[in-house]
């Protein structure tokens, strides 16, 4: 099987570019296909194919890192678990977490800036609740991984 037929059988267009040699300097700038295919060929024999999912750009990764830093605090995680099902006020969360209201407010503001929480005002009270479905998925993963048996 020649190389072009191999690419065609994989659904890769003929004008696609991708690295063939590990020695190439910074081959990632050449990618023009949805996924990066790395094909190792020795004497016209395909040895293996590795596929790599698309890697988000650095700006997206920076935003993701900021949100992960917001999650990287036990008190903030506890607050997220509390507001997972119902909306809570700062005072209720502070009392439940045994911390001062101003500390709870700081934690909540940080998670709100990252887009995890939404705020709803009713008169003098401010309620917080999760507004991103992905947060629920993250909490479910944590509950499954770290729940006490």
Secondary structure, DSSP 8 states (H G I E B T S, - for coil): --HHHHHHHTT--TT------TTSSSGGGG--SSSEEEEEEETTEEEEEEEE-----HHHHHHHHHHHHHH-SHHHHHHHHHHTTS-EEHHHHHHHHTS-HHHHHHHHHHHHHTTSEEEEEETTEEEEEE--HHHHHHHHHHHHHH---
